[in-house]
Amino acid sequence: MPTLGLRGPWDLDDATIDRIITRTSPGNYALGHVKTDGPFVVLYVGRSDDDLNSRLHDWTGQTRYKSFKADYASSVREAYKKECSNYHDFGGCEKLDNKYHPDSPNNLSITCHICGA
């Protein structure tokens, strides 16, 4: 079974995001919900190239995603690589709410290490 390699899960609300994600940094996240018997159900994976906290705040207030997992990345390149891994490991567009393969970061000419996209 694949793992996200992220910390959490936590409730997806503004106060929790600010308590957990305290640095301005690139990072990765997964959105979903926690089943009553415990496991986190991944519905969407993403990244921020510059401010993980701010990006997570973009998701509060909606009703589909109740929880998140997240962690900082050492660089934009590493955030993109982890996002691609999580996207492919958790089923891509067929199983996730993600409509498209992750985009390459601006100003970096890199491709997905899994599929070459």
Backbone as CSV, one residue per row, in Angstrom:
resi,resn,N_x,N_y,N_z,CA_x,CA_y,CA_z,C_x,C_y,C_z
1,MET,0.851,-1.179,0.000,0.000,0.000,0.000,0.900,1.246,0.000
2,PRO,0.617,2.213,-0.874,1.463,3.402,-0.953,1.316,4.288,0.289
3,THR,2.351,5.040,0.569,2.294,6.022,1.646,2.590,7.400,1.072
4,LEU,2.016,8.407,1.683,2.192,9.782,1.230,3.536,10.366,1.646
5,GLY,4.055,9.930,2.778,5.265,10.549,3.303,4.999,11.938,3.839
6,LEU,3.795,12.146,4.378,3.394,13.439,4.925,2.951,13.265,6.376
7,ARG,2.997,14.340,7.140,2.533,14.310,8.530,1.026,14.560,8.578
8,GLY,0.392,14.114,9.654,-1.033,14.323,9.836,-1.740,13.001,9.980
9,PRO,-3.030,12.959,9.870,-3.943,14.009,9.388,-4.396,14.969,10.490
10,TRP,-4.832,16.128,10.016,-5.392,17.164,10.864,-6.675,17.682,10.224
11,ASP,-7.490,18.362,11.039,-8.697,19.001,10.527,-8.310,20.127,9.575
12,LEU,-9.033,20.241,8.475,-8.754,21.278,7.477,-9.519,22.540,7.837
13,ASP,-8.920,23.331,8.719,-9.498,24.625,9.086,-8.363,25.619,9.304
14,ASP,-8.705,26.902,9.258,-7.683,27.956,9.308,-6.821,27.885,10.565
15,ALA,-7.434,27.680,11.719,-6.677,27.656,12.974,-5.694,26.493,13.003
16,THR,-6.117,25.329,12.549,-5.233,24.158,12.553,-4.082,24.344,11.577
17,ILE,-4.367,24.858,10.403,-3.303,25.117,9.420,-2.250,26.041,10.032
18,ASP,-2.687,27.133,10.662,-1.744,28.088,11.239,-0.964,27.494,12.415
19,ARG,-1.564,26.574,13.142,-0.887,25.938,14.270,0.163,24.930,13.803
20,ILE,-0.120,24.221,12.709,0.745,23.135,12.243,1.795,23.614,11.237
21,ILE,1.385,24.433,10.278,2.275,24.877,9.194,2.728,26.297,9.511
22,THR,3.874,26.411,10.184,4.310,27.700,10.723,5.395,28.386,9.905
23,ARG,6.032,27.670,8.989,7.099,28.262,8.163,6.573,28.613,6.783
24,THR,7.162,29.627,6.177,6.912,29.936,4.772,7.889,29.095,3.975
25,SER,7.353,28.111,3.264,8.212,27.122,2.617,7.440,26.398,1.532
26,PRO,8.167,25.858,0.531,7.517,24.919,-0.379,7.070,23.690,0.412
27,GLY,6.110,22.985,-0.120,5.672,21.776,0.563,4.606,21.035,-0.199
28,ASN,4.225,19.911,0.373,3.230,19.022,-0.233,2.070,18.813,0.712
29,TYR,0.929,18.465,0.127,-0.244,18.199,0.949,-1.137,17.179,0.259
30,ALA,-1.989,16.582,1.054,-3.047,15.708,0.561,-4.320,16.111,1.287
31,LEU,-5.418,16.123,0.562,-6.718,16.443,1.134,-7.591,15.211,1.098
32,GLY,-8.457,15.089,2.074,-9.361,13.949,2.129,-10.182,13.972,3.392
33,HIS,-10.393,12.786,3.950,-11.124,12.672,5.213,-10.634,11.436,5.950
34,VAL,-10.952,11.385,7.231,-10.573,10.254,8.054,-11.801,9.385,8.244
35,LYS,-11.672,8.105,7.902,-12.773,7.167,8.113,-13.006,6.962,9.605
36,THR,-14.194,6.536,9.953,-14.513,6.323,11.361,-13.610,5.272,11.998
37,ASP,-13.100,4.325,11.223,-12.206,3.307,11.775,-10.742,3.729,11.711
38,GLY,-10.452,4.984,11.321,-9.110,5.507,11.440,-8.329,5.904,10.223
39,PRO,-8.348,5.159,9.106,-7.436,5.530,8.021,-7.832,6.834,7.315
40,PHE,-6.800,7.515,6.830,-6.978,8.738,6.053,-7.252,8.353,4.606
41,VAL,-8.314,8.870,4.035,-8.680,8.601,2.645,-8.191,9.779,1.796
42,VAL,-7.261,9.509,0.885,-6.685,10.534,0.019,-7.617,10.781,-1.159
43,LEU,-8.029,12.047,-1.327,-8.887,12.415,-2.449,-8.197,13.365,-3.426
44,TYR,-7.200,14.100,-2.955,-6.523,15.094,-3.783,-5.101,15.269,-3.256
45,VAL,-4.130,15.398,-4.166,-2.753,15.704,-3.766,-2.302,16.980,-4.456
46,GLY,-1.444,17.732,-3.757,-0.969,18.985,-4.329,0.323,19.443,-3.691
47,ARG,0.767,20.637,-4.123,1.991,21.218,-3.594,1.884,22.736,-3.634
48,SER,2.767,23.345,-2.897,2.999,24.780,-3.013,4.472,24.974,-3.312
49,ASP,4.774,25.841,-4.254,6.165,26.110,-4.599,6.806,27.155,-3.697
50,ASP,5.978,27.867,-2.893,6.568,28.921,-2.074,5.971,29.078,-0.675
51,ASP,4.691,28.766,-0.470,4.074,29.004,0.838,2.976,27.971,1.094
52,LEU,3.362,26.872,1.704,2.435,25.772,1.978,1.249,26.226,2.822
53,ASN,1.493,27.035,3.833,0.417,27.524,4.697,-0.642,28.255,3.875
54,SER,-0.213,29.196,3.067,-1.144,29.981,2.253,-1.941,29.088,1.300
55,ARG,-1.282,28.143,0.678,-1.973,27.245,-0.273,-3.038,26.423,0.429
56,LEU,-2.752,25.935,1.623,-3.754,25.151,2.350,-4.971,26.002,2.725
57,HIS,-4.750,27.265,3.048,-5.881,28.150,3.363,-6.829,28.295,2.171
58,ASP,-6.319,28.128,0.951,-7.183,28.193,-0.237,-8.254,27.105,-0.220
59,TRP,-8.044,26.046,0.531,-8.962,24.905,0.538,-9.977,24.933,1.678
60,THR,-9.844,25.838,2.633,-10.793,25.854,3.752,-12.137,26.412,3.287
61,GLY,-13.175,26.021,3.964,-14.505,26.532,3.650,-15.288,25.702,2.655
62,GLN,-14.653,24.764,1.978,-15.376,23.879,1.066,-15.874,22.669,1.870
63,THR,-16.707,21.857,1.296,-17.314,20.768,2.058,-16.763,19.375,1.746
64,ARG,-16.070,19.195,0.662,-15.618,17.847,0.276,-14.465,17.326,1.124
65,TYR,-13.504,18.174,1.419,-12.308,17.753,2.138,-12.392,18.203,3.598
66,LYS,-12.280,17.250,4.495,-12.397,17.534,5.927,-11.053,17.557,6.639
67,SER,-10.057,16.874,6.058,-8.762,16.713,6.716,-7.637,16.903,5.709
68,PHE,-6.433,17.112,6.253,-5.263,17.215,5.392,-4.059,16.571,6.053
69,LYS,-3.112,16.189,5.209,-1.772,15.798,5.619,-0.838,16.734,4.869
70,ALA,0.307,17.043,5.460,1.227,17.979,4.800,2.616,17.856,5.381
71,ASP,3.570,18.378,4.635,4.931,18.514,5.136,5.697,19.462,4.231
72,TYR,6.729,20.049,4.799,7.593,20.955,4.057,8.465,20.173,3.071
73,ALA,8.905,20.859,2.035,9.852,20.282,1.072,11.127,21.110,1.120
74,SER,12.249,20.474,0.836,13.531,21.175,0.882,13.724,22.118,-0.300
75,SER,12.949,21.903,-1.373,13.063,22.751,-2.561,11.807,22.590,-3.412
76,VAL,11.650,23.476,-4.366,10.543,23.381,-5.316,10.659,22.078,-6.110
77,ARG,11.861,21.744,-6.506,12.096,20.508,-7.262,11.658,19.281,-6.458
78,GLU,11.997,19.238,-5.179,11.600,18.109,-4.328,10.087,18.079,-4.109
79,ALA,9.459,19.236,-3.992,8.001,19.289,-3.845,7.320,18.725,-5.090
80,TYR,7.824,19.091,-6.261,7.260,18.577,-7.510,7.438,17.059,-7.604
81,LYS,8.611,16.582,-7.253,8.884,15.147,-7.318,7.940,14.372,-6.385
82,LYS,7.744,14.860,-5.175,6.843,14.185,-4.225,5.393,14.258,-4.713
83,GLU,4.993,15.398,-5.272,3.628,15.514,-5.782,3.395,14.496,-6.897
84,CYS,4.348,14.355,-7.803,4.223,13.366,-8.877,4.139,11.954,-8.306
85,SER,4.994,11.636,-7.350,4.955,10.304,-6.730,3.598,10.043,-6.094
86,ASN,3.098,10.988,-5.316,1.806,10.804,-4.661,0.675,10.709,-5.672
87,TYR,0.733,11.524,-6.698,-0.281,11.493,-7.747,-0.351,10.095,-8.384
88,HIS,0.778,9.564,-8.774,0.796,8.240,-9.412,0.483,7.126,-8.414
89,ASP,1.041,7.203,-7.214,0.817,6.153,-6.208,-0.646,6.031,-5.804
90,PHE,-1.379,7.136,-5.836,-2.770,7.114,-5.389,-3.777,7.151,-6.538
91,GLY,-3.340,6.794,-7.737,-4.276,6.529,-8.818,-4.471,7.601,-9.853
92,GLY,-3.761,8.714,-9.748,-3.886,9.759,-10.762,-5.309,10.253,-10.936
93,CYS,-5.614,10.720,-12.140,-6.937,11.282,-12.439,-8.056,10.254,-12.318
94,GLU,-7.717,8.991,-12.455,-8.749,7.951,-12.398,-9.307,7.778,-10.991
95,LYS,-8.474,7.984,-9.961,-8.924,7.749,-8.593,-8.950,8.999,-7.729
96,LEU,-8.142,9.983,-8.062,-8.096,11.222,-7.289,-9.009,12.270,-7.911
97,ASP,-9.292,13.311,-7.141,-10.053,14.445,-7.667,-9.195,15.335,-8.565
98,ASN,-7.883,15.139,-8.584,-7.014,15.905,-9.472,-7.473,15.685,-10.912
99,LYS,-7.673,16.774,-11.637,-8.137,16.666,-13.021,-6.996,16.463,-14.003
100,TYR,-5.771,16.847,-13.592,-4.625,16.793,-14.479,-3.393,16.319,-13.726
101,HIS,-2.419,15.853,-14.485,-1.106,15.526,-13.934,-0.504,16.816,-13.368
102,PRO,0.282,16.744,-12.295,0.906,17.959,-11.753,1.722,18.707,-12.813
103,ASP,1.595,20.027,-12.791,2.377,20.883,-13.687,3.794,21.015,-13.168
104,SER,4.729,21.130,-14.083,6.114,21.419,-13.721,6.178,22.824,-13.118
105,PRO,7.025,23.019,-12.132,7.144,24.359,-11.530,7.588,25.396,-12.559
106,ASN,7.116,26.622,-12.377,7.533,27.733,-13.248,9.045,27.882,-13.229
107,ASN,9.616,28.177,-14.361,11.052,28.453,-14.526,11.954,27.239,-14.285
108,LEU,11.392,26.054,-14.154,12.203,24.841,-14.032,11.819,23.892,-15.153
109,SER,12.777,23.493,-15.914,12.488,22.571,-17.014,12.731,21.141,-16.533
110,ILE,11.781,20.630,-15.760,11.861,19.248,-15.268,10.590,18.518,-15.660
111,THR,10.707,17.220,-15.766,9.563,16.389,-16.097,9.345,15.369,-14.986
112,CYS,8.203,14.756,-15.018,7.852,13.744,-14.031,8.829,12.573,-14.116
113,HIS,9.383,12.181,-12.998,10.340,11.092,-12.950,9.669,9.724,-13.130
114,ILE,8.343,9.680,-13.149,7.620,8.429,-13.301,7.124,8.227,-14.740
115,CYS,6.489,9.258,-15.295,5.883,9.087,-16.625,6.462,10.003,-17.692
116,GLY,7.321,10.950,-17.300,7.926,11.847,-18.268,7.071,13.033,-18.666
117,ALA,5.898,13.165,-18.089,5.004,14.286,-18.438,5.576,15.616,-17.970
